[in-house]
Amino acid sequence: MKEIQLQLNDAGHGAFVIEDGEERLAEMAIGISGENMTVYHTEVSDKLKGQGVASQLLARMVDYVRENKLKVIPLCPFVLAQFNRHPEKYEDIWNKRWHKK
């Protein structure tokens, strides 16, 4: 498996990506503002489908958030589903105040 890289621009927008040369095989698009990281969407190429790549991107993102003492606003359906399925794993980083129930 290729290494997951974090690519961020000066405005705090970017993605956790897996690339093979010029080809982007997977990405988790994010934005960082203040103490929050918004996760917008996760996309995995057909070449990597079924290999747990989205979960690897999620794990990398969670590690980064914890290392940098951020909170997550999970707009991405995949990430939100994981947070809802395993709230005990993500309680410390989930910005629930942002979500209007």
ABEGO torsion letter per residue (X at the ends): XBBBBBBBBAAGBEBBBBBBEABBABBBBBBBBEABBBBABBBBBAAABGAGAAAAAAAAAAAAAAAAGBBBBBABAAAAAAAAABAAAAAAABBAAABBX
